Amino acid sequence: MFIDELSPLFRECVSHPAAFLGGLASGLLRIDLSDDPVKTWLENQGAAPAPTSPAENNGNGGGPQSISID
């Protein structure tokens, strides 16, 4: 029963071992993807840049806005 629950994780690990181990290592070492050495390396590899703040995700960094309801 416990093995059935872990089988999808095991299949993903076996199909993409480098990505799995890289993610595991970065999580254990607490490497932030927005730090400069990692960020520039990822940009050189063609990966999308990691967002640094929530304001960059939604496109409007103006903060709270007021609305009027008629």
PDB file of N, H, CA, C and O in Angstrom:
ATOM      1  N   MET A   1       0.824  -1.183   0.000  1.00  0.00           N
ATOM      2  CA  MET A   1       0.000   0.000   0.000  1.00  0.00           C
ATOM      3  C   MET A   1       0.876   1.256   0.000  1.00  0.00           C
ATOM      4  O   MET A   1       0.629   2.184  -0.770  1.00  0.00           O
ATOM      5  N   PHE A   2       1.875   1.286   0.842  1.00  0.00           N
ATOM      6  H   PHE A   2       2.075   0.532   1.468  1.00  0.00           H
ATOM      7  CA  PHE A   2       2.775   2.429   0.889  1.00  0.00           C
ATOM      8  C   PHE A   2       3.598   2.526  -0.385  1.00  0.00           C
ATOM      9  O   PHE A   2       3.902   3.627  -0.847  1.00  0.00           O
ATOM     10  N   ILE A   3       3.959   1.395  -0.953  1.00  0.00           N
ATOM     11  H   ILE A   3       3.713   0.501  -0.578  1.00  0.00           H
ATOM     12  CA  ILE A   3       4.748   1.364  -2.182  1.00  0.00           C
ATOM     13  C   ILE A   3       3.925   1.882  -3.357  1.00  0.00           C
ATOM     14  O   ILE A   3       4.471   2.537  -4.245  1.00  0.00           O
ATOM     15  N   ASP A   4       2.629   1.602  -3.381  1.00  0.00           N
ATOM     16  H   ASP A   4       2.186   1.070  -2.660  1.00  0.00           H
ATOM     17  CA  ASP A   4       1.760   2.095  -4.447  1.00  0.00           C
ATOM     18  C   ASP A   4       1.685   3.619  -4.447  1.00  0.00           C
ATOM     19  O   ASP A   4       1.578   4.232  -5.509  1.00  0.00           O
ATOM     20  N   GLU A   5       1.740   4.231  -3.274  1.00  0.00           N
ATOM     21  H   GLU A   5       1.827   3.733  -2.411  1.00  0.00           H
ATOM     22  CA  GLU A   5       1.671   5.683  -3.191  1.00  0.00           C
ATOM     23  C   GLU A   5       2.975   6.334  -3.643  1.00  0.00           C
ATOM     24  O   GLU A   5       2.954   7.454  -4.153  1.00  0.00           O
ATOM     25  N   LEU A   6       4.095   5.663  -3.467  1.00  0.00           N
ATOM     26  H   LEU A   6       4.112   4.754  -3.052  1.00  0.00           H
ATOM     27  CA  LEU A   6       5.386   6.225  -3.842  1.00  0.00           C
ATOM     28  C   LEU A   6       5.818   5.880  -5.263  1.00  0.00           C
ATOM     29  O   LEU A   6       6.816   6.415  -5.744  1.00  0.00           O
ATOM     30  N   SER A   7       5.095   5.005  -5.938  1.00  0.00           N
ATOM     31  H   SER A   7       4.284   4.570  -5.546  1.00  0.00           H
ATOM     32  CA  SER A   7       5.499   4.595  -7.278  1.00  0.00           C
ATOM     33  C   SER A   7       5.511   5.745  -8.289  1.00  0.00           C
ATOM     34  O   SER A   7       6.418   5.767  -9.121  1.00  0.00           O
ATOM     35  N   PRO A   8       4.563   6.712  -8.284  1.00  0.00           N
ATOM     36  CA  PRO A   8       4.680   7.826  -9.238  1.00  0.00           C
ATOM     37  C   PRO A   8       5.928   8.678  -8.991  1.00  0.00           C
ATOM     38  O   PRO A   8       6.559   9.141  -9.942  1.00  0.00           O
ATOM     39  N   LEU A   9       6.282   8.884  -7.744  1.00  0.00           N
ATOM     40  H   LEU A   9       5.770   8.508  -6.971  1.00  0.00           H
ATOM     41  CA  LEU A   9       7.493   9.637  -7.421  1.00  0.00           C
ATOM     42  C   LEU A   9       8.731   8.896  -7.897  1.00  0.00           C
ATOM     43  O   LEU A   9       9.655   9.510  -8.431  1.00  0.00           O
ATOM     44  N   PHE A  10       8.758   7.606  -7.712  1.00  0.00           N
ATOM     45  H   PHE A  10       8.007   7.107  -7.279  1.00  0.00           H
ATOM     46  CA  PHE A  10       9.894   6.806  -8.149  1.00  0.00           C
ATOM     47  C   PHE A  10      10.022   6.820  -9.674  1.00  0.00           C
ATOM     48  O   PHE A  10      11.132   6.899 -10.202  1.00  0.00           O
ATOM     49  N   ARG A  11       8.898   6.742 -10.378  1.00  0.00           N
ATOM     50  H   ARG A  11       7.997   6.677  -9.949  1.00  0.00           H
ATOM     51  CA  ARG A  11       8.933   6.776 -11.852  1.00  0.00           C
ATOM     52  C   ARG A  11       9.471   8.108 -12.371  1.00  0.00           C
ATOM     53  O   ARG A  11      10.250   8.129 -13.324  1.00  0.00           O
ATOM     54  N   GLU A  12       9.060   9.228 -11.749  1.00  0.00           N
ATOM     55  H   GLU A  12       8.428   9.211 -10.975  1.00  0.00           H
ATOM     56  CA  GLU A  12       9.563  10.533 -12.161  1.00  0.00           C
ATOM     57  C   GLU A  12      11.051  10.659 -11.874  1.00  0.00           C
ATOM     58  O   GLU A  12      11.791  11.234 -12.672  1.00  0.00           O
ATOM     59  N   CYS A  13      11.490  10.131 -10.751  1.00  0.00           N
ATOM     60  H   CYS A  13      10.889   9.664 -10.102  1.00  0.00           H
ATOM     61  CA  CYS A  13      12.908  10.185 -10.391  1.00  0.00           C
ATOM     62  C   CYS A  13      13.743   9.388 -11.381  1.00  0.00           C
ATOM     63  O   CYS A  13      14.834   9.818 -11.757  1.00  0.00           O
ATOM     64  N   VAL A  14      13.251   8.243 -11.802  1.00  0.00           N
ATOM     65  H   VAL A  14      12.365   7.894 -11.496  1.00  0.00           H
ATOM     66  CA  VAL A  14      13.992   7.402 -12.737  1.00  0.00           C
ATOM     67  C   VAL A  14      13.981   7.998 -14.141  1.00  0.00           C
ATOM     68  O   VAL A  14      14.966   7.870 -14.868  1.00  0.00           O
ATOM     69  N   SER A  15      12.884   8.648 -14.536  1.00  0.00           N
ATOM     70  H   SER A  15      12.084   8.751 -13.946  1.00  0.00           H
ATOM     71  CA  SER A  15      12.809   9.186 -15.896  1.00  0.00           C
ATOM     72  C   SER A  15      13.613  10.474 -16.059  1.00  0.00           C
ATOM     73  O   SER A  15      14.096  10.755 -17.156  1.00  0.00           O
ATOM     74  N   HIS A  16      13.768  11.268 -14.987  1.00  0.00           N
ATOM     75  H   HIS A  16      13.376  11.039 -14.096  1.00  0.00           H
ATOM     76  CA  HIS A  16      14.532  12.524 -15.037  1.00  0.00           C
ATOM     77  C   HIS A  16      15.454  12.607 -13.821  1.00  0.00           C
ATOM     78  O   HIS A  16      15.208  13.419 -12.930  1.00  0.00           O
ATOM     79  N   PRO A  17      16.497  11.798 -13.759  1.00  0.00           N
ATOM     80  CA  PRO A  17      17.319  11.767 -12.542  1.00  0.00           C
ATOM     81  C   PRO A  17      18.110  13.050 -12.304  1.00  0.00           C
ATOM     82  O   PRO A  17      18.273  13.454 -11.153  1.00  0.00           O
ATOM     83  N   ALA A  18      18.600  13.695 -13.341  1.00  0.00           N
ATOM     84  H   ALA A  18      18.467  13.367 -14.276  1.00  0.00           H
ATOM     85  CA  ALA A  18      19.394  14.910 -13.146  1.00  0.00           C
ATOM     86  C   ALA A  18      18.540  16.045 -12.593  1.00  0.00           C
ATOM     87  O   ALA A  18      18.969  16.767 -11.693  1.00  0.00           O
ATOM     88  N   ALA A  19      17.341  16.204 -13.125  1.00  0.00           N
ATOM     89  H   ALA A  19      16.992  15.618 -13.856  1.00  0.00           H
ATOM     90  CA  ALA A  19      16.457  17.256 -12.636  1.00  0.00           C
ATOM     91  C   ALA A  19      16.015  16.977 -11.203  1.00  0.00           C
ATOM     92  O   ALA A  19      15.946  17.890 -10.380  1.00  0.00           O
ATOM     93  N   PHE A  20      15.718  15.722 -10.910  1.00  0.00           N
ATOM     94  H   PHE A  20      15.774  14.980 -11.579  1.00  0.00           H
ATOM     95  CA  PHE A  20      15.293  15.357  -9.559  1.00  0.00           C
ATOM     96  C   PHE A  20      16.413  15.590  -8.555  1.00  0.00           C
ATOM     97  O   PHE A  20      16.185  16.184  -7.502  1.00  0.00           O
ATOM     98  N   LEU A  21      17.612  15.131  -8.866  1.00  0.00           N
ATOM     99  H   LEU A  21      17.798  14.648  -9.721  1.00  0.00           H
ATOM    100  CA  LEU A  21      18.724  15.292  -7.933  1.00  0.00           C
ATOM    101  C   LEU A  21      19.155  16.753  -7.822  1.00  0.00           C
ATOM    102  O   LEU A  21      19.573  17.192  -6.751  1.00  0.00           O
ATOM    103  N   GLY A  22      19.059  17.505  -8.908  1.00  0.00           N
ATOM    104  H   GLY A  22      18.719  17.148  -9.778  1.00  0.00           H
ATOM    105  CA  GLY A  22      19.371  18.930  -8.847  1.00  0.00           C
ATOM    106  C   GLY A  22      18.385  19.684  -7.977  1.00  0.00           C
ATOM    107  O   GLY A  22      18.778  20.549  -7.195  1.00  0.00           O
ATOM    108  N   GLY A  23      17.117  19.364  -8.106  1.00  0.00           N
ATOM    109  H   GLY A  23      16.798  18.661  -8.741  1.00  0.00           H
ATOM    110  CA  GLY A  23      16.110  19.993  -7.254  1.00  0.00           C
ATOM    111  C   GLY A  23      16.261  19.589  -5.802  1.00  0.00           C
ATOM    112  O   GLY A  23      16.073  20.407  -4.901  1.00  0.00           O
ATOM    113  N   LEU A  24      16.597  18.344  -5.576  1.00  0.00           N
ATOM    114  H   LEU A  24      16.750  17.680  -6.308  1.00  0.00           H
ATOM    115  CA  LEU A  24      16.815  17.869  -4.215  1.00  0.00           C
ATOM    116  C   LEU A  24      18.017  18.560  -3.584  1.00  0.00           C
ATOM    117  O   LEU A  24      17.958  18.986  -2.430  1.00  0.00           O
ATOM    118  N   ALA A  25      19.108  18.674  -4.338  1.00  0.00           N
ATOM    119  H   ALA A  25      19.157  18.328  -5.275  1.00  0.00           H
ATOM    120  CA  ALA A  25      20.312  19.329  -3.816  1.00  0.00           C
ATOM    121  C   ALA A  25      20.066  20.810  -3.549  1.00  0.00           C
ATOM    122  O   ALA A  25      20.509  21.335  -2.528  1.00  0.00           O
ATOM    123  N   SER A  26      19.359  21.493  -4.462  1.00  0.00           N
ATOM    124  H   SER A  26      18.999  21.067  -5.292  1.00  0.00           H
ATOM    125  CA  SER A  26      19.102  22.916  -4.239  1.00  0.00           C
ATOM    126  C   SER A  26      18.163  23.134  -3.060  1.00  0.00           C
ATOM    127  O   SER A  26      18.273  24.142  -2.362  1.00  0.00           O
ATOM    128  N   GLY A  27      17.253  22.215  -2.833  1.00  0.00           N
ATOM    129  H   GLY A  27      17.164  21.396  -3.401  1.00  0.00           H
ATOM    130  CA  GLY A  27      16.390  22.323  -1.668  1.00  0.00           C
ATOM    131  C   GLY A  27      17.136  22.065  -0.375  1.00  0.00           C
ATOM    132  O   GLY A  27      16.917  22.759   0.618  1.00  0.00           O
ATOM    133  N   LEU A  28      18.011  21.080  -0.376  1.00  0.00           N
ATOM    134  H   LEU A  28      18.189  20.516  -1.182  1.00  0.00           H
ATOM    135  CA  LEU A  28      18.777  20.782   0.834  1.00  0.00           C
ATOM    136  C   LEU A  28      19.773  21.886   1.158  1.00  0.00           C
ATOM    137  O   LEU A  28      19.996  22.209   2.324  1.00  0.00           O
ATOM    138  N   LEU A  29      20.376  22.468   0.111  1.00  0.00           N
ATOM    139  H   LEU A  29      20.194  22.206  -0.837  1.00  0.00           H
ATOM    140  CA  LEU A  29      21.344  23.545   0.328  1.00  0.00           C
ATOM    141  C   LEU A  29      20.695  24.920   0.438  1.00  0.00           C
ATOM    142  O   LEU A  29      21.370  25.916   0.698  1.00  0.00           O
ATOM    143  N   ARG A  30      19.371  24.968   0.235  1.00  0.00           N
ATOM    144  H   ARG A  30      18.822  24.159   0.023  1.00  0.00           H
ATOM    145  CA  ARG A  30      18.583  26.203   0.299  1.00  0.00           C
ATOM    146  C   ARG A  30      19.133  27.258  -0.646  1.00  0.00           C
ATOM    147  O   ARG A  30      19.341  28.409  -0.262  1.00  0.00           O
ATOM    148  N   ILE A  31      19.366  26.850  -1.886  1.00  0.00           N
ATOM    149  H   ILE A  31      19.197  25.915  -2.198  1.00  0.00           H
ATOM    150  CA  ILE A  31      19.864  27.760  -2.917  1.00  0.00           C
ATOM    151  C   ILE A  31      18.684  28.535  -3.488  1.00  0.00           C
ATOM    152  O   ILE A  31      17.688  27.945  -3.907  1.00  0.00           O
ATOM    153  N   ASP A  32      18.801  29.842  -3.502  1.00  0.00           N
ATOM    154  H   ASP A  32      19.610  30.321  -3.162  1.00  0.00           H
ATOM    155  CA  ASP A  32      17.748  30.704  -4.036  1.00  0.00           C
ATOM    156  C   ASP A  32      18.013  30.930  -5.523  1.00  0.00           C
ATOM    157  O   ASP A  32      19.117  31.317  -5.907  1.00  0.00           O
ATOM    158  N   LEU A  33      17.014  30.692  -6.351  1.00  0.00           N
ATOM    159  H   LEU A  33      16.117  30.377  -6.039  1.00  0.00           H
ATOM    160  CA  LEU A  33      17.188  30.817  -7.795  1.00  0.00           C
ATOM    161  C   LEU A  33      17.304  32.255  -8.257  1.00  0.00           C
ATOM    162  O   LEU A  33      17.705  32.504  -9.394  1.00  0.00           O
ATOM    163  N   SER A  34      16.961  33.214  -7.396  1.00  0.00           N
ATOM    164  H   SER A  34      16.635  33.012  -6.472  1.00  0.00           H
ATOM    165  CA  SER A  34      17.074  34.615  -7.793  1.00  0.00           C
ATOM    166  C   SER A  34      18.397  35.237  -7.346  1.00  0.00           C
ATOM    167  O   SER A  34      18.615  36.425  -7.583  1.00  0.00           O
ATOM    168  N   ASP A  35      19.283  34.473  -6.709  1.00  0.00           N
ATOM    169  H   ASP A  35      19.106  33.508  -6.517  1.00  0.00           H
ATOM    170  CA  ASP A  35      20.619  34.974  -6.372  1.00  0.00           C
ATOM    171  C   ASP A  35      21.434  35.113  -7.647  1.00  0.00           C
ATOM    172  O   ASP A  35      21.171  34.437  -8.642  1.00  0.00           O
ATOM    173  N   ASP A  36      22.423  35.994  -7.608  1.00  0.00           N
ATOM    174  H   ASP A  36      22.637  36.542  -6.799  1.00  0.00           H
ATOM    175  CA  ASP A  36      23.138  36.360  -8.827  1.00  0.00           C
ATOM    176  C   ASP A  36      23.873  35.214  -9.520  1.00  0.00           C
ATOM    177  O   ASP A  36      23.653  35.043 -10.719  1.00  0.00           O
ATOM    178  N   PRO A  37      24.720  34.418  -8.879  1.00  0.00           N
ATOM    179  CA  PRO A  37      25.424  33.392  -9.669  1.00  0.00           C
ATOM    180  C   PRO A  37      24.477  32.374 -10.294  1.00  0.00           C
ATOM    181  O   PRO A  37      24.671  31.967 -11.440  1.00  0.00           O
ATOM    182  N   VAL A  38      23.468  31.968  -9.560  1.00  0.00           N
ATOM    183  H   VAL A  38      23.310  32.299  -8.629  1.00  0.00           H
ATOM    184  CA  VAL A  38      22.521  30.978 -10.082  1.00  0.00           C
ATOM    185  C   VAL A  38      21.631  31.613 -11.140  1.00  0.00           C
ATOM    186  O   VAL A  38      21.328  30.986 -12.155  1.00  0.00           O
ATOM    187  N   LYS A  39      21.216  32.838 -10.912  1.00  0.00           N
ATOM    188  H   LYS A  39      21.462  33.347 -10.087  1.00  0.00           H
ATOM    189  CA  LYS A  39      20.322  33.525 -11.846  1.00  0.00           C
ATOM    190  C   LYS A  39      20.987  33.721 -13.200  1.00  0.00           C
ATOM    191  O   LYS A  39      20.365  33.471 -14.232  1.00  0.00           O
ATOM    192  N   THR A  40      22.243  34.166 -13.214  1.00  0.00           N
ATOM    193  H   THR A  40      22.748  34.370 -12.375  1.00  0.00           H
ATOM    194  CA  THR A  40      22.926  34.383 -14.493  1.00  0.00           C
ATOM    195  C   THR A  40      23.198  33.066 -15.203  1.00  0.00           C
ATOM    196  O   THR A  40      23.139  32.998 -16.430  1.00  0.00           O
ATOM    197  N   TRP A  41      23.495  32.028 -14.446  1.00  0.00           N
ATOM    198  H   TRP A  41      23.543  32.083 -13.448  1.00  0.00           H
ATOM    199  CA  TRP A  41      23.723  30.724 -15.076  1.00  0.00           C
ATOM    200  C   TRP A  41      22.435  30.210 -15.705  1.00  0.00           C
ATOM    201  O   TRP A  41      22.460  29.677 -16.814  1.00  0.00           O
ATOM    202  N   LEU A  42      21.310  30.364 -15.010  1.00  0.00           N
ATOM    203  H   LEU A  42      21.290  30.797 -14.109  1.00  0.00           H
ATOM    204  CA  LEU A  42      20.033  29.921 -15.564  1.00  0.00           C
ATOM    205  C   LEU A  42      19.667  30.726 -16.808  1.00  0.00           C
ATOM    206  O   LEU A  42      19.138  30.170 -17.770  1.00  0.00           O
ATOM    207  N   GLU A  43      19.944  32.024 -16.797  1.00  0.00           N
ATOM    208  H   GLU A  43      20.374  32.476 -16.015  1.00  0.00           H
ATOM    209  CA  GLU A  43      19.655  32.845 -17.977  1.00  0.00           C
ATOM    210  C   GLU A  43      20.519  32.426 -19.162  1.00  0.00           C
ATOM    211  O   GLU A  43      20.051  32.437 -20.301  1.00  0.00           O
ATOM    212  N   ASN A  44      21.774  32.058 -18.908  1.00  0.00           N
ATOM    213  H   ASN A  44      22.153  32.049 -17.983  1.00  0.00           H
ATOM    214  CA  ASN A  44      22.651  31.595 -19.986  1.00  0.00           C
ATOM    215  C   ASN A  44      22.203  30.245 -20.536  1.00  0.00           C
ATOM    216  O   ASN A  44      22.433  29.943 -21.707  1.00  0.00           O
ATOM    217  N   GLN A  45      21.565  29.430 -19.695  1.00  0.00           N
ATOM    218  H   GLN A  45      21.378  29.675 -18.743  1.00  0.00           H
ATOM    219  CA  GLN A  45      21.074  28.130 -20.136  1.00  0.00           C
ATOM    220  C   GLN A  45      19.756  28.244 -20.890  1.00  0.00           C
ATOM    221  O   GLN A  45      19.309  27.270 -21.497  1.00  0.00           O
ATOM    222  N   GLY A  46      19.126  29.417 -20.864  1.00  0.00           N
ATOM    223  H   GLY A  46      19.489  30.208 -20.372  1.00  0.00           H
ATOM    224  CA  GLY A  46      17.880  29.611 -21.586  1.00  0.00           C
ATOM    225  C   GLY A  46      16.650  29.412 -20.737  1.00  0.00           C
ATOM    226  O   GLY A  46      15.540  29.355 -21.265  1.00  0.00           O
ATOM    227  N   ALA A  47      16.819  29.306 -19.433  1.00  0.00           N
ATOM    228  H   ALA A  47      17.721  29.353 -19.004  1.00  0.00           H
ATOM    229  CA  ALA A  47      15.671  29.138 -18.547  1.00  0.00           C
ATOM    230  C   ALA A  47      15.026  30.494 -18.290  1.00  0.00           C
ATOM    231  O   ALA A  47      15.678  31.534 -18.392  1.00  0.00           O
ATOM    232  N   ALA A  48      13.753  30.471 -17.960  1.00  0.00           N
ATOM    233  H   ALA A  48      13.224  29.627 -17.878  1.00  0.00           H
ATOM    234  CA  ALA A  48      13.041  31.706 -17.653  1.00  0.00           C
ATOM    235  C   ALA A  48      13.551  32.265 -16.332  1.00  0.00           C
ATOM    236  O   ALA A  48      13.837  31.496 -15.414  1.00  0.00           O
ATOM    237  N   PRO A  49      13.671  33.586 -16.214  1.00  0.00           N
ATOM    238  CA  PRO A  49      14.133  34.163 -14.961  1.00  0.00           C
ATOM    239  C   PRO A  49      13.120  33.953 -13.846  1.00  0.00           C
ATOM    240  O   PRO A  49      11.911  33.991 -14.075  1.00  0.00           O
ATOM    241  N   ALA A  50      13.618  33.735 -12.652  1.00  0.00           N
ATOM    242  H   ALA A  50      14.600  33.705 -12.466  1.00  0.00           H
ATOM    243  CA  ALA A  50      12.752  33.516 -11.498  1.00  0.00           C
ATOM    244  C   ALA A  50      12.201  34.857 -11.033  1.00  0.00           C
ATOM    245  O   ALA A  50      12.957  35.824 -10.935  1.00  0.00           O
ATOM    246  N   PRO A  51      10.901  34.943 -10.742  1.00  0.00           N
ATOM    247  CA  PRO A  51      10.349  36.204 -10.255  1.00  0.00           C
ATOM    248  C   PRO A  51      10.915  36.526  -8.870  1.00  0.00           C
ATOM    249  O   PRO A  51      11.089  35.642  -8.031  1.00  0.00           O
ATOM    250  N   THR A  52      11.197  37.812  -8.653  1.00  0.00           N
ATOM    251  H   THR A  52      11.056  38.531  -9.334  1.00  0.00           H
ATOM    252  CA  THR A  52      11.797  38.203  -7.387  1.00  0.00           C
ATOM    253  C   THR A  52      10.782  38.758  -6.404  1.00  0.00           C
ATOM    254  O   THR A  52      11.030  38.749  -5.198  1.00  0.00           O
ATOM    255  N   SER A  53       9.650  39.237  -6.887  1.00  0.00           N
ATOM    256  H   SER A  53       9.449  39.244  -7.867  1.00  0.00           H
ATOM    257  CA  SER A  53       8.634  39.762  -5.979  1.00  0.00           C
ATOM    258  C   SER A  53       7.253  39.525  -6.566  1.00  0.00           C
ATOM    259  O   SER A  53       7.109  39.350  -7.776  1.00  0.00           O
ATOM    260  N   PRO A  54       6.242  39.519  -5.716  1.00  0.00           N
ATOM    261  CA  PRO A  54       4.880  39.305  -6.226  1.00  0.00           C
ATOM    262  C   PRO A  54       4.420  40.422  -7.161  1.00  0.00           C
ATOM    263  O   PRO A  54       3.552  40.185  -8.001  1.00  0.00           O
ATOM    264  N   ALA A  55       4.971  41.628  -7.044  1.00  0.00           N
ATOM    265  H   ALA A  55       5.676  41.821  -6.362  1.00  0.00           H
ATOM    266  CA  ALA A  55       4.560  42.730  -7.916  1.00  0.00           C
ATOM    267  C   ALA A  55       4.942  42.458  -9.362  1.00  0.00           C
ATOM    268  O   ALA A  55       4.259  42.932 -10.270  1.00  0.00           O
ATOM    269  N   GLU A  56       6.014  41.708  -9.607  1.00  0.00           N
ATOM    270  H   GLU A  56       6.570  41.322  -8.870  1.00  0.00           H
ATOM    271  CA  GLU A  56       6.413  41.394 -10.976  1.00  0.00           C
ATOM    272  C   GLU A  56       5.496  40.361 -11.612  1.00  0.00           C
ATOM    273  O   GLU A  56       5.414  40.282 -12.837  1.00  0.00           O
ATOM    274  N   ASN A  57       4.813  39.578 -10.809  1.00  0.00           N
ATOM    275  H   ASN A  57       4.880  39.642  -9.813  1.00  0.00           H
ATOM    276  CA  ASN A  57       3.963  38.526 -11.341  1.00  0.00           C
ATOM    277  C   ASN A  57       2.669  39.058 -11.935  1.00  0.00           C
ATOM    278  O   ASN A  57       2.203  38.535 -12.948  1.00  0.00           O
ATOM    279  N   ASN A  58       2.070  40.093 -11.328  1.00  0.00           N
ATOM    280  H   ASN A  58       2.449  40.518 -10.506  1.00  0.00           H
ATOM    281  CA  ASN A  58       0.776  40.534 -11.815  1.00  0.00           C
ATOM    282  C   ASN A  58       0.867  41.741 -12.735  1.00  0.00           C
ATOM    283  O   ASN A  58      -0.148  42.119 -13.320  1.00  0.00           O
ATOM    284  N   GLY A  59       2.014  42.358 -12.894  1.00  0.00           N
ATOM    285  H   GLY A  59       2.839  42.052 -12.419  1.00  0.00           H
ATOM    286  CA  GLY A  59       2.179  43.418 -13.864  1.00  0.00           C
ATOM    287  C   GLY A  59       1.945  44.815 -13.346  1.00  0.00           C
ATOM    288  O   GLY A  59       2.405  45.766 -13.980  1.00  0.00           O
ATOM    289  N   ASN A  60       1.252  45.003 -12.225  1.00  0.00           N
ATOM    290  H   ASN A  60       0.878  44.231 -11.710  1.00  0.00           H
ATOM    291  CA  ASN A  60       1.060  46.355 -11.707  1.00  0.00           C
ATOM    292  C   ASN A  60       1.720  46.448 -10.338  1.00  0.00           C
ATOM    293  O   ASN A  60       1.270  45.828  -9.375  1.00  0.00           O
ATOM    294  N   GLY A  61       2.767  47.211 -10.266  1.00  0.00           N
ATOM    295  H   GLY A  61       3.133  47.715 -11.048  1.00  0.00           H
ATOM    296  CA  GLY A  61       3.505  47.337  -9.027  1.00  0.00           C
ATOM    297  C   GLY A  61       3.140  48.591  -8.272  1.00  0.00           C
ATOM    298  O   GLY A  61       3.930  49.055  -7.448  1.00  0.00           O
ATOM    299  N   GLY A  62       1.986  49.154  -8.516  1.00  0.00           N
ATOM    300  H   GLY A  62       1.344  48.778  -9.185  1.00  0.00           H
ATOM    301  CA  GLY A  62       1.593  50.410  -7.887  1.00  0.00           C
ATOM    302  C   GLY A  62       1.052  50.249  -6.484  1.00  0.00           C
ATOM    303  O   GLY A  62       0.747  51.251  -5.838  1.00  0.00           O
ATOM    304  N   GLY A  63       0.922  49.057  -5.994  1.00  0.00           N
ATOM    305  H   GLY A  63       1.170  48.243  -6.519  1.00  0.00           H
ATOM    306  CA  GLY A  63       0.398  48.855  -4.650  1.00  0.00           C
ATOM    307  C   GLY A  63      -1.112  48.828  -4.624  1.00  0.00           C
ATOM    308  O   GLY A  63      -1.751  48.603  -5.652  1.00  0.00           O
ATOM    309  N   PRO A  64      -1.683  49.055  -3.463  1.00  0.00           N
ATOM    310  CA  PRO A  64      -3.160  49.025  -3.347  1.00  0.00           C
ATOM    311  C   PRO A  64      -3.799  50.145  -4.153  1.00  0.00           C
ATOM    312  O   PRO A  64      -3.285  51.262  -4.212  1.00  0.00           O
ATOM    313  N   GLN A  65      -4.922  49.825  -4.767  1.00  0.00           N
ATOM    314  H   GLN A  65      -5.339  48.918  -4.719  1.00  0.00           H
ATOM    315  CA  GLN A  65      -5.643  50.801  -5.570  1.00  0.00           C
ATOM    316  C   GLN A  65      -7.073  50.878  -5.065  1.00  0.00           C
ATOM    317  O   GLN A  65      -7.632  49.885  -4.599  1.00  0.00           O
ATOM    318  N   SER A  66      -7.655  52.054  -5.160  1.00  0.00           N
ATOM    319  H   SER A  66      -7.200  52.861  -5.538  1.00  0.00           H
ATOM    320  CA  SER A  66      -9.037  52.216  -4.734  1.00  0.00           C
ATOM    321  C   SER A  66      -9.972  52.049  -5.922  1.00  0.00           C
ATOM    322  O   SER A  66      -9.610  52.374  -7.053  1.00  0.00           O
ATOM    323  N   ILE A  67     -11.160  51.550  -5.670  1.00  0.00           N
ATOM    324  H   ILE A  67     -11.454  51.286  -4.751  1.00  0.00           H
ATOM    325  CA  ILE A  67     -12.169  51.400  -6.708  1.00  0.00           C
ATOM    326  C   ILE A  67     -13.461  52.054  -6.233  1.00  0.00           C
ATOM    327  O   ILE A  67     -13.691  52.184  -5.031  1.00  0.00           O
ATOM    328  N   SER A  68     -14.283  52.453  -7.153  1.00  0.00           N
ATOM    329  H   SER A  68     -14.096  52.347  -8.130  1.00  0.00           H
ATOM    330  CA  SER A  68     -15.575  53.019  -6.798  1.00  0.00           C
ATOM    331  C   SER A  68     -16.667  52.134  -7.384  1.00  0.00           C
ATOM    332  O   SER A  68     -16.614  51.740  -8.549  1.00  0.00           O
ATOM    333  N   ILE A  69     -17.651  51.834  -6.554  1.00  0.00           N
ATOM    334  H   ILE A  69     -17.694  52.154  -5.608  1.00  0.00           H
ATOM    335  CA  ILE A  69     -18.766  50.986  -6.979  1.00  0.00           C
ATOM    336  C   ILE A  69     -20.002  51.853  -7.098  1.00  0.00           C
ATOM    337  O   ILE A  69     -20.393  52.513  -6.135  1.00  0.00           O
ATOM    338  N   ASP A  70     -20.622  51.858  -8.267  1.00  0.00           N
ATOM    339  H   ASP A  70     -20.305  51.321  -9.049  1.00  0.00           H
ATOM    340  CA  ASP A  70     -21.823  52.678  -8.487  1.00  0.00           C
ATOM    341  C   ASP A  70     -23.054  51.980  -8.003  1.00  0.00           C
ATOM    342  O   ASP A  70     -24.153  52.523  -8.109  1.00  0.00           O
TER     343      ASP A  70
END
